[in-house]
Amino acid sequence: MKKTKVLHVCDSLDKGGLEEVIYNLVKNTNDQEFEASVACFKGGVVADRLKENGFICNEINEPKNIPRINKLKNYIKEGQFDLVQVHFSFEGILAAKLAGVKVIETTHNTYHFFENPWGRLKYSFYLNLVDSIVSVSKTVENFNFANFKVMNKKKAVVIRNSIDSERVSPTERPKEELKRELGLPENSFVISTLSRIDVQKGLEYFIEAAKMLNQKYDQLVFLIPGEGSQEYSQSLRSIAEGVENIRFIGHVSKVNELFKVIDIFAMTSLWEGAPLTLLEAMAYGKAVVVTDVGNTAEVIQDNVNGFLVEKKDVQAFVDRVTTLIDHPEKRLAIEHQAQQDFTEKFSNQIMISAYKQLYKSLIN
């Protein structure tokens, strides 16, 4: 049986949630029915990982728009792809349409840089070119309909993100050993974020909450993993200056070991689409306190499998963390429910099956 050839297209394939979703799809839709590969205009960490694992990732190194569109169009034609799934790349949409191939646009976020009329008009044009619009959450779909003119809303579908099983691999190393490696006291209670260092993540509010919690407890440690904007990172370090139990630990290669030492997972984002780290925390059975942005309210049932707070509401964040610290039995119940909900509602199998069904419907 001839396989359906699917090409994923994105501008950059370095680090981030969008990039991890692409890796997940390529890895888990390569089977007896589908052959998935990637084309991008700039490589990086995820591009390298794809190649290391034997998947095709073609980097189209053209600095200007028209040459890169033509090169990608030719690559689509020569590769005889049946379907192109674009992950927020205008050039990718144009190249696919010029190649005469059906195209899916995947919207991964509530893109706040579309605040000007020209930006909204431009993206509306591209959304009406494609054959299907996938939103990674209902919140993202609602954002699209509110901000862009989509003529045929029947081509819009919600497929919620999930995470590949390799991202949920609990370590057998003792928690005490891992704490020693991180330089954490053995009796410390660890509250951690996990994201790139970016204004979107609202980490200044995490730091302000840490300062307030330090007035109530003396065994806490606050971890800020990740890399990103140097300017924003420096501003955060200035805010945290003199607070020794706020640790900037940089890039974490073994996330499973980080989750082993975390007692509470925190996310103080100002906006999101469908954050993968929230799902990871749930899969590892962690109690979470997250801001009500993006799809978090679709994932977290407040006071059942986690806590939701309004963005920038530091006092509410502190109150929820206090509840989890002071009531271990409550924290244990939330941890159990979070892990159960991930398995039943947000497992990778659900996401992969939904995409395969979409591919079949478009080809047929």
Phi, psi and chi 1 to 4 in degrees:
 res  aa     phi    psi   chi1   chi2   chi3   chi4
   1 MET       -  132.6 -177.0  179.0   78.2      -
   2 LYS   -70.4  130.9 -179.4 -178.8  179.0  -65.1
   3 LYS   -78.3  148.9  -67.7 -175.2  178.1 -176.3
   4 THR   -80.9  123.3  -62.2      -      -      -
   5 LYS   -93.6  118.7  -64.1 -173.8   69.0  175.9
   6 VAL  -113.6  128.0 -179.5      -      -      -
   7 LEU  -111.8  122.0  179.5   68.6      -      -
   8 HIS   -89.8  135.3  -66.4  -90.2      -      -
   9 VAL  -127.2  132.3  175.6      -      -      -
  10 CYS  -147.7  163.7   60.8      -      -      -
  11 ASP   -72.7  -47.8  -71.5  -20.7      -      -
  12 SER  -133.0  147.7  174.2      -      -      -
  13 LEU  -132.1   61.2 -156.8   54.8      -      -
  14 ASP  -101.8 -103.0 -169.2   21.7      -      -
  15 LYS  -123.7  143.4  -69.3 -178.6  -72.4 -171.5
  16 GLY   146.1  170.7      -      -      -      -
  17 GLY   -64.1  -44.9      -      -      -      -
  18 LEU   -56.9  -44.6  178.4  153.9      -      -
  19 GLU   -64.4  -37.9  -68.0   82.6   -5.3      -
  20 GLU   -68.6  -34.4  -69.2  -64.2  -21.9      -
  21 VAL   -64.3  -41.6  170.4      -      -      -
  22 ILE   -62.0  -46.5  -66.7  173.1      -      -
  23 TYR   -58.3  -44.7  176.4   82.9      -      -
  24 ASN   -59.0  -47.0 -171.5   -2.0      -      -
  25 LEU   -65.7  -43.1  -74.0  170.1      -      -
  26 VAL   -63.6  -46.1  171.4      -      -      -
  27 LYS   -62.8  -41.1  177.1 -175.3  174.1 -175.5
  28 ASN  -102.4   -0.1  -69.4  -67.6      -      -
  29 THR  -110.8    2.4   58.1      -      -      -
  30 ASN   -81.4  103.1  -97.0  -64.6      -      -
  31 ASP  -152.2 -154.4   53.6   21.6      -      -
  32 GLN   -69.4  -21.2  -64.1   86.1   -6.9      -
  33 GLU  -100.7  -35.9  -68.5 -177.6  -82.4      -
  34 PHE  -124.9  149.2  -60.0   97.8      -      -
  35 GLU  -125.3  110.5 -179.8 -177.5  -38.6      -
  36 ALA  -109.9  140.3      -      -      -      -
  37 SER  -148.1 -179.2   56.9      -      -      -
  38 VAL  -133.3  146.4 -177.3      -      -      -
  39 ALA  -129.1  133.9      -      -      -      -
  40 CYS  -140.4  163.3   61.6      -      -      -
  41 PHE   -96.3   -9.1  -58.0  120.4      -      -
  42 LYS  -154.5  129.3 -177.3 -179.1  178.1 -177.5
  43 GLY   -84.6 -161.0      -      -      -      -
  44 GLY   155.8 -155.2      -      -      -      -
  45 VAL   -60.4  -49.3  171.8      -      -      -
  46 VAL   -71.4  -36.0  173.7      -      -      -
  47 ALA   -59.5  -44.1      -      -      -      -
  48 ASP   -63.7  -40.0  -66.6  -19.9      -      -
  49 ARG   -65.3  -39.0 -162.1 -166.2  -37.8  157.5
  50 LEU   -59.5  -47.6  -77.9  165.3      -      -
  51 LYS   -64.3  -41.7  -65.7  171.4 -172.3  174.7
  52 GLU   -61.2  -28.3  -70.9  165.5    3.8      -
  53 ASN   -97.5   13.2  -74.5  -79.5      -      -
  54 GLY    86.9   12.2      -      -      -      -
  55 PHE   -95.9  153.4  -60.3  111.9      -      -
  56 ILE   -82.6  126.0  -62.8  171.9      -      -
  57 CYS  -137.6  104.2 -179.0      -      -      -
  58 ASN   -94.7  118.4 -178.7   32.7      -      -
  59 GLU   -94.4  117.2  -64.7 -179.9   27.0      -
  60 ILE   -96.1   97.7  -62.3  173.8      -      -
  61 ASN   -89.6   75.9  -63.2  -48.9      -      -
  62 GLU  -122.1  122.8  -73.0  -72.1  -11.3      -
  63 PRO   -74.7  -22.8   27.3  -33.7      -      -
  64 LYS  -109.2  151.0  -64.9 -176.3  178.7  180.0
  65 ASN   -60.2  -53.8  -68.6   -8.2      -      -
  66 ILE   -63.3  -46.1  -66.7  177.6      -      -
  67 PRO   -60.7  -38.7  -25.0   35.3      -      -
  68 ARG   -70.4  -34.4   66.7  166.9   53.6  169.4
  69 ILE   -64.2  -46.0  -69.5  169.0      -      -
  70 ASN   -64.6  -40.1  -74.0  -30.5      -      -
  71 LYS   -66.8  -42.1 -165.2  169.2 -177.1  177.2
  72 LEU   -67.5  -40.6  178.5   57.1      -      -
  73 LYS   -57.8  -45.7  175.8 -163.2   70.4  176.1
  74 ASN   -65.1  -37.9  -66.8  -25.1      -      -
  75 TYR   -64.5  -39.8 -179.0   71.4      -      -
  76 ILE   -64.4  -43.5  -65.7  168.4      -      -
  77 LYS   -66.5  -49.1  -76.8 -175.0  172.6 -178.7
  78 GLU   -64.8  -33.6  -68.3  165.1    6.1      -
  79 GLY   -80.1   -6.7      -      -      -      -
  80 GLN    52.4   49.1  -62.3 -177.6  -39.5      -
  81 PHE   -75.3  142.8  -70.7   97.0      -      -
  82 ASP   -89.3  -25.9  -58.7  -67.2      -      -
  83 LEU  -153.4  140.9 -169.7   63.3      -      -
  84 VAL  -119.4  126.3  172.3      -      -      -
  85 GLN  -107.8  112.9 -177.9  168.8   -8.3      -
  86 VAL   -97.8  139.1  174.8      -      -      -
  87 HIS  -116.1   79.8  -59.7  -96.1      -      -
  88 PHE    55.2   64.9 -164.0   66.0      -      -
  89 SER  -141.2  108.5  169.7      -      -      -
  90 PHE   -62.2  -41.4  -64.4  161.2      -      -
  91 GLU   -62.3  -35.7  -69.4   93.6  -19.7      -
  92 GLY   -64.6  -40.8      -      -      -      -
  93 ILE   -63.7  -47.5  -67.5  172.7      -      -
  94 LEU   -62.5  -43.1  -72.8  176.9      -      -
  95 ALA   -62.2  -42.3      -      -      -      -
  96 ALA   -65.3  -42.5      -      -      -      -
  97 LYS   -66.5  -39.9  -63.3  -55.0  -67.9 -174.0
  98 LEU   -66.7  -27.4  -70.4  170.6      -      -
  99 ALA   -82.5   -6.3      -      -      -      -
 100 GLY    75.8   29.1      -      -      -      -
 101 VAL  -113.0  144.2  176.5      -      -      -
 102 LYS   -65.7  144.3  -72.8 -166.4  173.3  179.5
 103 VAL  -135.8  138.8   57.2      -      -      -
 104 ILE  -108.9  133.1  -58.7  165.9      -      -
 105 GLU  -103.6  126.5  163.5   67.0  -16.3      -
 106 THR  -104.7  120.0  -39.8      -      -      -
 107 THR  -101.1  117.4   52.7      -      -      -
 108 HIS   -99.7   -7.2  -70.1  -95.1      -      -
 109 ASN  -155.3  167.6 -149.7  -35.4      -      -
 110 THR   -92.5   90.5   50.1      -      -      -
 111 TYR   -72.2  103.7  -64.0  108.3      -      -
 112 HIS   -77.2   -6.5  -78.0 -109.0      -      -
 113 PHE   -82.2    3.4   41.8   81.3      -      -
 114 PHE   -92.8   46.1  -78.4  124.4      -      -
 115 GLU   -89.5  -13.9  -66.8  177.6  -10.6      -
 116 ASN   -98.9  150.7   64.2   82.7      -      -
 117 PRO   -58.7  -37.2  -24.0   33.7      -      -
 118 TRP   -64.7  -41.8  167.3 -118.4      -      -
 119 GLY   -62.2  -43.0      -      -      -      -
 120 ARG   -66.2  -40.0  -69.1 -163.2  -65.3  -89.8
 121 LEU   -64.8  -42.2 -178.2   62.9      -      -
 122 LYS   -62.8  -47.6 -176.9  179.2  179.6 -177.8
 123 TYR   -70.4  -32.6 -161.2   38.2      -      -
 124 SER   -58.3  -42.5  -63.9      -      -      -
 125 PHE   -58.4  -46.4  169.6   75.3      -      -
 126 TYR   -69.6  -37.1  -76.8  103.6      -      -
 127 LEU   -65.0  -30.4  -71.8  177.8      -      -
 128 ASN   -81.7  -12.5  -75.3  -66.8      -      -
 129 LEU   -78.5  -31.3  -82.7 -175.8      -      -
 130 VAL   -81.4  165.3  -55.9      -      -      -
 131 ASP   -90.7  -21.7  -60.8  -79.4      -      -
 132 SER  -152.7  142.2  179.6      -      -      -
 133 ILE  -115.3  114.4  -56.5  167.6      -      -
 134 VAL   -99.4  126.4  173.0      -      -      -
 135 SER  -107.6  139.4  -61.1      -      -      -
 136 VAL   -82.1   -0.6  -62.2      -      -      -
 137 SER  -161.6  162.8   71.6      -      -      -
 138 LYS   -64.5  -33.5 -170.2   64.6 -179.5  176.4
 139 THR   -62.0  -42.6  -58.5      -      -      -
 140 VAL   -65.9  -41.0  171.6      -      -      -
 141 GLU   -62.0  -44.8 -177.6  179.3   73.0      -
 142 ASN   -61.1  -39.1  -69.6  -20.0      -      -
 143 PHE   -61.6  -43.1  177.3   86.6      -      -
 144 ASN   -60.9  -47.7  -71.6  -20.5      -      -
 145 PHE   -66.7  -30.5  -71.1  160.5      -      -
 146 ALA   -77.3  -28.7      -      -      -      -
 147 ASN  -109.3  -18.5  -70.9  -84.1      -      -
 148 PHE  -127.8  149.9  -46.9  115.5      -      -
 149 LYS   -89.4  102.2 -175.4   69.6  173.8  178.5
 150 VAL  -104.2  113.7  179.0      -      -      -
 151 MET   -69.5  -39.9  -56.8  -56.8  -67.4      -
 152 ASN  -117.1   92.6  180.0   11.4      -      -
 153 LYS   -72.7  -11.3  -67.2 -174.6  178.1 -179.9
 154 LYS   -69.3  -19.0  -69.6 -178.5  179.0  179.1
 155 LYS   -86.0    1.9   67.7 -179.7  179.7 -179.5
 156 ALA   -92.4  138.2      -      -      -      -
 157 VAL  -142.8  147.3   60.5      -      -      -
 158 VAL  -102.7  123.1  173.1      -      -      -
 159 ILE  -127.7  110.0  -59.6  179.6      -      -
 160 ARG   -73.5  142.2  -69.2 -180.0  172.1   83.6
 161 ASN   -64.9  154.1  -79.9  -14.4      -      -
 162 SER  -142.4 -171.7 -172.4      -      -      -
 163 ILE  -128.4  145.3   48.9  178.1      -      -
 164 ASP   -67.7  150.1 -179.8   60.4      -      -
 165 SER   -60.4  -26.3   58.1      -      -      -
 166 GLU   -68.6  -16.9   71.7 -179.9   54.8      -
 167 ARG   -84.1  -11.2  -70.2  173.6   66.1  110.2
 168 VAL  -119.6   81.6 -172.6      -      -      -
 169 SER  -133.5   85.1  178.1      -      -      -
 170 PRO   -55.2  135.5  -24.6   34.9      -      -
 171 THR   -81.9  149.0  179.0      -      -      -
 172 GLU   -92.1   -4.0  -65.2 -178.3    1.6      -
 173 ARG   -67.2  140.0  -63.9 -176.2   64.6 -167.7
 174 PRO   -62.9  145.2  -20.4   32.1      -      -
 175 LYS   -61.0  -38.2 -172.9  173.8 -176.1  177.7
 176 GLU   -63.6  -38.7  -65.0   73.8   20.8      -
 177 GLU   -66.2  -42.9 -180.0 -178.3  -35.5      -
 178 LEU   -66.4  -36.8  -64.8  170.2      -      -
 179 LYS   -64.0  -40.9  -80.3 -170.7  169.9 -176.8
 180 ARG   -61.2  -41.0  -78.1 -163.9  -60.5  -89.2
 181 GLU   -63.2  -34.0  -73.6 -172.3    3.1      -
 182 LEU   -86.1   -3.1  -73.4  168.7      -      -
 183 GLY    72.5   31.5      -      -      -      -
 184 LEU  -101.5  140.9  -54.0  179.2      -      -
 185 PRO   -59.2  145.2  -22.2   32.7      -      -
 186 GLU   -62.3  -33.4 -171.3  172.8  -38.6      -
 187 ASN   -93.0   11.6   67.5  -22.8      -      -
 188 SER   -71.9  149.2   58.0      -      -      -
 189 PHE  -106.2  118.5 -170.8   95.9      -      -
 190 VAL  -103.1  124.8 -179.9      -      -      -
 191 ILE  -116.7  125.4  -57.1  170.1      -      -
 192 SER  -139.5  148.2 -179.5      -      -      -
 193 THR   -96.2 -179.3   67.1      -      -      -
 194 LEU  -162.3  102.6 -179.3   59.6      -      -
 195 SER  -167.9  173.2   69.5      -      -      -
 196 ARG   -73.9  155.9   68.7 -175.3 -175.7  -81.0
 197 ILE   -82.6  100.8  -54.4  -63.0      -      -
 198 ASP  -149.3  148.0 -172.9  -87.2      -      -
 199 VAL   -53.1  -34.5  172.9      -      -      -
 200 GLN   -54.6  -31.0  173.4 -170.6  -13.3      -
 201 LYS   -83.2   -6.5  -55.8  -57.9  178.1  179.9
 202 GLY    56.2   38.2      -      -      -      -
 203 LEU   -69.6  -18.6  -66.1  170.4      -      -
 204 GLU   -63.3  -29.7   59.2  -91.2   37.0      -
 205 TYR   -75.4  -32.6  -59.2  101.2      -      -
 206 PHE   -62.5  -42.5  176.6   73.1      -      -
 207 ILE   -66.9  -42.0  -66.9  171.1      -      -
 208 GLU   -63.4  -38.3  -68.6  -57.5  -34.4      -
 209 ALA   -65.3  -38.9      -      -      -      -
 210 ALA   -60.1  -43.0      -      -      -      -
 211 LYS   -62.0  -40.3  -68.9  178.4  179.5  178.8
 212 MET   -68.7  -40.0  -67.6  172.8   66.2      -
 213 LEU   -67.9  -29.8  -73.6  161.2      -      -
 214 ASN   -64.2  -21.7  -81.7  -21.9      -      -
 215 GLN   -76.9  -15.4  -63.3  173.9   17.5      -
 216 LYS  -106.7  -29.5  -55.8  179.2   70.2  172.1
 217 TYR  -132.8  152.9  -53.6   97.9      -      -
 218 ASP  -119.0    5.9   57.9   10.3      -      -
 219 GLN  -111.8    9.5   81.9  -81.7   25.1      -
 220 LEU   -82.4  149.5  -55.8 -177.0      -      -
 221 VAL  -133.6  134.4  174.2      -      -      -
 222 PHE  -112.5  121.7  -58.7   90.1      -      -
 223 LEU  -106.5  136.0  -59.3 -177.9      -      -
 224 ILE  -123.2   92.0  -57.6  178.7      -      -
 225 PRO   -81.5  167.3   -2.5   20.1      -      -
 226 GLY   109.5  167.2      -      -      -      -
 227 GLU  -130.0  168.1  -62.0  173.4  -22.4      -
 228 GLY   163.2 -137.1      -      -      -      -
 229 SER   -59.8  120.7  165.5      -      -      -
 230 GLN   -66.3  -40.3 -172.8  172.8   -5.5      -
 231 GLU   -64.6  -46.0 -178.2  179.9   -7.2      -
 232 TYR   -67.0  -40.4 -178.4   57.7      -      -
 233 SER   -59.2  -41.7  178.9      -      -      -
 234 GLN   -66.2  -37.9 -172.9   56.1   49.5      -
 235 SER   -65.4  -36.9   71.7      -      -      -
 236 LEU   -66.2  -42.0  -66.2  175.6      -      -
 237 ARG   -63.7  -33.7  -69.7  174.2 -174.3  -85.1
 238 SER   -66.8  -41.3  -63.5      -      -      -
 239 ILE   -64.6  -36.3  -62.8  170.2      -      -
 240 ALA   -90.3    1.6      -      -      -      -
 241 GLU   -57.0  131.0 -171.2  174.1    0.0      -
 242 GLY    88.8   -7.0      -      -      -      -
 243 VAL  -100.9   98.3 -173.3      -      -      -
 244 GLU   -68.3  -25.0  -66.3 -176.7   -0.4      -
 245 ASN   -91.1   10.9   64.8  -23.3      -      -
 246 ILE   -99.9  113.0  -61.7  176.7      -      -
 247 ARG  -112.7  123.2  -48.7  -83.3 -174.2   87.7
 248 PHE   -90.8  111.9  -67.2   83.7      -      -
 249 ILE  -108.9    4.9   60.8  174.5      -      -
 250 GLY    70.2 -162.2      -      -      -      -
 251 HIS   -65.2  134.9  174.2   66.2      -      -
 252 VAL  -111.8  115.1  175.1      -      -      -
 253 SER   -83.0  -30.6   58.0      -      -      -
 254 LYS  -110.2   85.0  -63.8 -179.3  179.8  179.0
 255 VAL   -65.0  -31.6  172.7      -      -      -
 256 ASN   -61.7  -33.3   58.8  -20.4      -      -
 257 GLU   -73.7  -34.7  -66.4 -175.8   -8.7      -
 258 LEU   -63.4  -45.6  176.0   64.1      -      -
 259 PHE   -65.2  -24.4  -86.0  111.4      -      -
 260 LYS   -64.5  -34.6 -175.1   69.8  172.6  -82.2
 261 VAL   -92.7  -13.0  -55.7      -      -      -
 262 ILE   -74.9  134.3  -70.4  175.5      -      -
 263 ASP   -97.9  -37.8  -65.5  -66.0      -      -
 264 ILE  -134.8  132.8  -64.4  175.0      -      -
 265 PHE   -96.8  132.8  174.1   77.0      -      -
 266 ALA  -121.1  141.8      -      -      -      -
 267 MET  -139.4  116.5 -166.3 -175.6   80.9      -
 268 THR  -111.6   29.9   51.3      -      -      -
 269 SER   -59.8  150.0  -63.3      -      -      -
 270 LEU   -91.1  -27.3  -56.0  179.2      -      -
 271 TRP  -155.4  155.5   71.3   89.4      -      -
 272 GLU  -155.0  171.9  -75.1  -73.9   -8.0      -
 273 GLY  -107.7  -82.9      -      -      -      -
 274 ALA  -142.9   83.4      -      -      -      -
 275 PRO   -63.8  127.5   23.0  -33.0      -      -
 276 LEU   -71.7  -31.5  -60.4 -176.6      -      -
 277 THR   -65.1  -29.1   51.4      -      -      -
 278 LEU   -63.9  -44.8  171.7   56.5      -      -
 279 LEU   -64.1  -39.1  -63.0 -179.9      -      -
 280 GLU   -59.7  -46.3  -85.0 -174.9  -68.0      -
 281 ALA   -59.3  -42.2      -      -      -      -
 282 MET   -66.2  -41.7  -65.5  172.9   68.4      -
 283 ALA   -62.3  -33.0      -      -      -      -
 284 TYR   -85.8    2.5  -81.5  105.5      -      -
 285 GLY    71.6   44.7      -      -      -      -
 286 LYS  -105.2  144.7  -62.6  -59.5  172.3 -179.3
 287 ALA   -74.3  135.6      -      -      -      -
 288 VAL  -124.0  144.9  -56.1      -      -      -
 289 VAL  -126.1  114.6 -178.7      -      -      -
 290 VAL  -135.0  155.2  -61.8      -      -      -
 291 THR   -77.5  150.1   45.6      -      -      -
 292 ASP   -82.6   76.9 -175.2    1.9      -      -
 293 VAL  -135.1  157.8  -66.6      -      -      -
 294 GLY    57.1 -134.0      -      -      -      -
 295 ASN   -96.5   11.6   79.8  -32.5      -      -
 296 THR   -59.6  -33.8   55.9      -      -      -
 297 ALA   -72.3  -17.2      -      -      -      -
 298 GLU   -81.3  -19.7  -62.4  172.9   44.3      -
 299 VAL  -102.7  -43.2  176.9      -      -      -
 300 ILE   -99.8  124.0  -63.0  -58.7      -      -
 301 GLN   -95.6  110.2 -173.0  178.1   -7.4      -
 302 ASP   -54.8  130.9 -170.8   44.2      -      -
 303 ASN    71.7   11.0 -156.7   30.2      -      -
 304 VAL  -119.2  -59.4  176.1      -      -      -
 305 ASN  -116.8   17.1   63.3   -7.3      -      -
 306 GLY   159.8 -174.8      -      -      -      -
 307 PHE  -123.9  138.8  -78.8  117.7      -      -
 308 LEU  -110.9  136.6  -75.1  172.0      -      -
 309 VAL  -133.1  157.6  -61.5      -      -      -
 310 GLU   -70.4  146.0  -68.5  -60.9  -46.5      -
 311 LYS   -60.9  144.5   62.1 -175.7  179.4 -177.8
 312 LYS    71.3   -0.2  -58.4 -177.4 -178.3 -179.2
 313 ASP   -88.6   84.1 -168.8  -18.5      -      -
 314 VAL   -64.3  -40.3  176.7      -      -      -
 315 GLN   -62.7  -42.4 -175.1   60.9   59.0      -
 316 ALA   -63.3  -39.8      -      -      -      -
 317 PHE   -61.1  -47.4 -175.8   89.6      -      -
 318 VAL   -60.9  -42.0  168.0      -      -      -
 319 ASP   -62.0  -41.9  -68.7  -16.4      -      -
 320 ARG   -69.3  -40.4  -57.0  -50.8 -175.1  -85.2
 321 VAL   -64.0  -40.5  171.0      -      -      -
 322 THR   -58.7  -42.9  -61.9      -      -      -
 323 THR   -59.3  -43.4  -62.7      -      -      -
 324 LEU   -69.3  -33.7  -68.0  172.0      -      -
 325 ILE   -73.1  -44.9  -65.1  173.5      -      -
 326 ASP   -77.4  -18.5  -70.5  -11.5      -      -
 327 HIS  -127.3   81.5  -58.1  -79.4      -      -
 328 PRO   -57.3  -33.6  -22.6   32.9      -      -
 329 GLU   -67.2  -35.7   72.1  -71.4  -11.2      -
 330 LYS   -66.6  -43.6  175.4   70.1  173.6  178.8
 331 ARG   -61.3  -42.2 -172.9  169.0   73.8 -110.8
 332 LEU   -62.7  -41.4 -172.3   64.0      -      -
 333 ALA   -64.7  -41.3      -      -      -      -
 334 ILE   -66.4  -41.3  -76.5  177.5      -      -
 335 GLU   -59.6  -45.8  -70.0  170.4  -11.5      -
 336 HIS   -62.6  -45.1  175.8   76.3      -      -
 337 GLN   -66.6  -38.4 -169.6   62.5   52.5      -
 338 ALA   -61.2  -46.4      -      -      -      -
 339 GLN   -64.6  -41.0 -162.2  163.7   40.4      -
 340 GLN   -64.4  -43.1 -177.8  177.4  -37.6      -
 341 ASP   -65.4  -38.2  -75.0   -9.5      -      -
 342 PHE   -58.9  -47.5  171.1   78.9      -      -
 343 THR   -62.6  -42.2  -58.0      -      -      -
 344 GLU   -84.7  -27.8  -65.7  177.8   -2.9      -
 345 LYS  -117.5  -26.2  -58.8  175.3 -176.9  177.9
 346 PHE  -128.9   22.4  -55.5  103.6      -      -
 347 SER   -67.1  158.7   72.2      -      -      -
 348 ASN   -63.4  -33.8 -152.5   40.7      -      -
 349 GLN   -59.4  -37.6 -177.0 -180.0   -3.4      -
 350 ILE   -63.7  -46.1  -64.4  171.4      -      -
 351 MET   -65.0  -48.2 -176.1 -170.1   82.4      -
 352 ILE   -61.6  -42.8  -62.8  -59.8      -      -
 353 SER   -61.7  -39.3  -63.6      -      -      -
 354 ALA   -65.4  -41.3      -      -      -      -
 355 TYR   -66.8  -41.6  -87.6  110.5      -      -
 356 LYS   -61.0  -40.2  -74.0 -177.4  176.0 -179.6
 357 GLN   -64.5  -38.9 -169.0   58.5   45.8      -
 358 LEU   -64.3  -44.9  175.8   62.3      -      -
 359 TYR   -56.9  -46.1  -62.5  159.9      -      -
 360 LYS   -63.2  -41.7  -69.4  175.5 -174.6  176.9
 361 SER   -64.9  -36.4   68.7      -      -      -
 362 LEU   -74.2  -38.9  -71.6  172.0      -      -
 363 ILE   -70.3  -40.8  -65.2  -59.0      -      -
 364 ASN   -75.4      -  -67.2  -24.2      -      -
